């Protein structure tokens, strides 16, 4: 994975982690559950990130096989 992509993935993971922390604190301290749209949004971002990582993994494994 290129350095730029790696930095992009790291940045995205930090953002997702922060959002999940805030949701957790809301549930734990205030008994406030996140909106379903918030959860769906985070899940969509995680899916996109997974596709990015898996796509690069598949490309690397195919080039290694050649």
N, CA and C of each residue as an Amber inpcrd file, in Angstrom:
protein
   198
   0.8570000  -1.1710000   0.0000000   0.0000000   0.0000000   0.0000000
   0.9010000   1.2310000   0.0000000   0.5730000   2.1890000  -0.8210000
   1.3920000   3.3940000  -0.9020000   1.3050000   4.1800000   0.4070000
   2.2980000   5.0100000   0.6120000   2.3500000   5.8040000   1.8430000
   1.1460000   6.7300000   1.9560000   0.7240000   7.3230000   0.8360000
  -0.4280000   8.2330000   0.8670000  -1.6970000   7.4800000   1.2520000
  -1.8930000   6.2980000   0.6860000  -3.0720000   5.4910000   1.0240000
  -3.0230000   5.0770000   2.4800000  -1.8400000   4.7020000   2.9440000
  -1.6800000   4.2870000   4.3350000  -2.0620000   5.4230000   5.2860000
  -1.6120000   6.6340000   4.9760000  -1.9560000   7.7970000   5.7950000
  -3.4540000   8.0720000   5.7520000  -4.0520000   7.8770000   4.5820000
  -5.4900000   8.0780000   4.4360000  -6.2570000   7.0800000   5.2970000
  -5.8280000   5.8320000   5.2880000  -6.4850000   4.8010000   6.0910000
  -6.3200000   5.0980000   7.5790000  -5.1270000   5.4830000   7.9810000
  -4.8730000   5.8060000   9.3860000  -5.7490000   6.9730000   9.8320000
  -5.8400000   7.9950000   9.0140000  -6.6720000   9.1560000   9.3430000
  -8.1370000   8.7560000   9.4740000  -8.6000000   7.9360000   8.5680000
  -9.9930000   7.4790000   8.6020000 -10.2630000   6.6540000   9.8580000
  -9.3270000   5.7850000  10.2020000  -9.4910000   4.9660000  11.4010000
  -9.5180000   5.8220000  12.6660000  -8.6930000   6.8380000  12.7230000
  -8.7010000   7.7360000  13.8880000 -10.0430000   8.4390000  14.0170000
 -10.5840000   8.8950000  12.8830000 -11.8830000   9.5600000  12.9020000
 -12.9720000   8.6020000  13.3820000 -12.9970000   7.4040000  12.8280000
 -14.0100000   6.4170000  13.2220000 -13.8860000   6.0660000  14.7010000
 -12.6670000   5.9250000  15.1530000 -12.4300000   5.6020000  16.5630000
 -12.9730000   6.7030000  17.4730000 -12.7360000   7.9490000  17.1110000
 -13.2280000   9.0720000  17.9080000 -14.7560000   9.1040000  17.9310000
 -15.3610000   8.8900000  16.7700000 -16.8270000   8.8680000  16.7050000
 -17.4030000   7.7520000  17.5770000 -16.7890000   6.5920000  17.5430000
 -17.2650000   5.4720000  18.3610000 -17.0730000   5.7480000  19.8490000
 -15.9660000   6.4060000  20.2020000 -15.7550000   6.7810000  21.6100000
 -16.8590000   7.7110000  22.0970000 -17.1990000   8.6960000  21.2670000
 -18.2440000   9.6480000  21.6500000 -19.5870000   8.9440000  21.8080000
 -19.8960000   8.0180000  20.9170000 -21.1370000   7.2530000  21.0430000
 -21.1360000   6.4290000  22.3180000 -20.0180000   5.7940000  22.6020000
 -19.9050000   4.9620000  23.8030000 -20.1030000   5.7870000  25.0620000
 -19.4690000   6.9530000  25.1150000 -19.6260000   7.8180000  26.2830000
 -21.0660000   8.2900000  26.4340000 -21.7100000   8.5840000  25.3220000
 -23.1110000   9.0010000  25.3780000 -23.9950000   7.9180000  25.9630000
 -23.7440000   6.6820000  25.5660000 -24.5300000   5.5610000  26.0960000
 -24.1910000   5.3250000  27.5650000 -22.9180000   5.3220000  27.8740000
 -22.4530000   4.9860000  29.2220000 -22.8330000   6.0490000  30.2540000
 -22.6020000   7.3040000  29.9350000 -22.7950000   8.3640000  30.9180000
 -24.2130000   8.9410000  30.9200000 -24.7960000   9.0950000  29.7590000
 -26.0690000   9.8020000  29.6600000 -27.2400000   8.9090000  29.2640000
 -26.9820000   7.6430000  29.0320000 -28.0070000   6.7200000  28.5470000
 -28.6590000   7.2250000  27.2610000 -27.8750000   7.9080000  26.4310000
 -28.3530000   8.4010000  25.1400000 -27.8600000   7.4720000  24.0420000
 -28.7830000   6.9000000  23.3210000 -28.3990000   6.0290000  22.2260000
 -28.2230000   6.8510000  20.9580000 -27.2290000   6.4920000  20.1310000
 -27.0200000   7.2400000  18.8910000 -28.1810000   7.0420000  17.9240000
 -28.3530000   8.0070000  17.0470000 -29.3670000   7.9050000  16.0130000
 -28.9910000   6.7710000  15.0560000 -29.9860000   6.0500000  14.5450000
 -29.6830000   4.9770000  13.5910000 -28.8770000   5.4590000  12.3800000
 -29.1410000   6.6760000  11.9410000 -28.4030000   7.2250000  10.8040000
 -26.9260000   7.3960000  11.1070000 -26.5950000   7.7580000  12.3470000
 -25.1960000   7.9010000  12.7450000 -24.4820000   6.5560000  12.6580000
 -25.1480000   5.5380000  13.1510000 -24.5550000   4.1990000  13.1410000
 -24.3940000   3.7080000  11.7030000 -25.4360000   3.9060000  10.8930000
 -25.3580000   3.4920000   9.4850000 -24.2180000   4.2200000   8.7720000
 -24.0460000   5.4980000   9.0660000 -22.9710000   6.2750000   8.4510000
 -21.6020000   5.7330000   8.8080000 -21.3980000   5.4280000  10.0860000
 -20.1130000   4.8700000  10.5020000 -19.8910000   3.4990000   9.8760000
 -20.9390000   2.6910000   9.8110000 -20.8020000   1.3660000   9.2020000
 -20.4560000   1.4880000   7.7160000 -21.0540000   2.4490000   7.0290000
 -20.7460000   2.6570000   5.6150000 -19.2940000   3.0840000   5.4300000
 -18.8120000   3.9400000   6.3230000 -17.4180000   4.3630000   6.2450000
 -16.4800000   3.1950000   6.5260000 -16.8380000   2.3610000   7.4730000
 -16.0080000   1.1970000   7.7780000 -16.0080000   0.2120000   6.6060000
 -17.1570000   0.0270000   5.9580000 -17.2290000  -0.8420000   4.7830000
 -16.3490000  -0.3070000   3.6490000 -16.4020000   1.0000000   3.4200000
 -15.5910000   1.6100000   2.3680000 -14.1070000   1.4470000   2.6700000
 -13.7450000   1.6100000   3.9230000 -12.3560000   1.4520000   4.3240000
 -11.9100000   0.0030000   4.1430000 -12.7600000  -0.9290000   4.5050000
 -12.4510000  -2.3420000   4.3330000 -12.2690000  -2.6880000   2.8570000
 -13.1410000  -2.1630000   2.0040000 -13.0090000  -2.4000000   0.5670000
 -11.6910000  -1.8440000   0.0460000 -11.3030000  -0.6760000   0.5170000
 -10.0450000  -0.0760000   0.1000000  -8.8770000  -0.9740000   0.4860000
  -8.8790000  -1.4470000   1.7190000  -7.7910000  -2.2840000   2.2070000
  -7.8080000  -3.6410000   1.5080000  -8.9840000  -4.2660000   1.3890000
  -9.0710000  -5.5670000   0.7360000  -8.7370000  -5.4670000  -0.7470000
  -9.1290000  -4.4030000  -1.3870000  -8.8130000  -4.2120000  -2.7960000
  -7.3170000  -4.1650000  -3.0190000  -6.6080000  -3.4520000  -2.1650000
  -5.1570000  -3.3780000  -2.2690000  -4.5200000  -4.7200000  -1.9470000
  -5.0840000  -5.4530000  -1.0000000  -4.5480000  -6.7550000  -0.6430000
  -4.6810000  -7.7110000  -1.8280000  -5.8570000  -7.7060000  -2.4920000
  -6.0660000  -8.5740000  -3.6510000  -5.1020000  -8.2160000  -4.7710000
  -4.8940000  -6.9240000  -5.0060000  -3.9870000  -6.4930000  -6.0690000
  -2.5740000  -6.9400000  -5.7490000  -2.1450000  -6.7760000  -4.4960000
  -0.7980000  -7.1760000  -4.1050000  -0.6160000  -8.6850000  -4.2190000
  -1.6060000  -9.4640000  -3.7940000  -1.4690000 -10.9120000  -3.8370000
  -1.4340000 -11.3930000  -5.2890000  -2.1980000 -10.7560000  -6.1890000
  -2.1520000 -11.1340000  -7.6000000  -0.8060000 -10.7910000  -8.2180000
  -0.2450000  -9.6590000  -7.8790000   1.0510000  -9.2730000  -8.4550000
   2.1710000 -10.1370000  -7.8890000   2.0290000 -10.5990000  -6.6450000
   3.0410000 -11.4790000  -6.0590000   3.0050000 -12.8490000  -6.7140000
   1.8150000 -13.2980000  -7.1470000   1.6810000 -14.6020000  -7.7670000
   2.3010000 -14.6280000  -9.1640000   2.3920000 -13.4670000  -9.8020000
   2.9300000 -13.4070000 -11.1700000   4.4290000 -13.5150000 -11.2150000
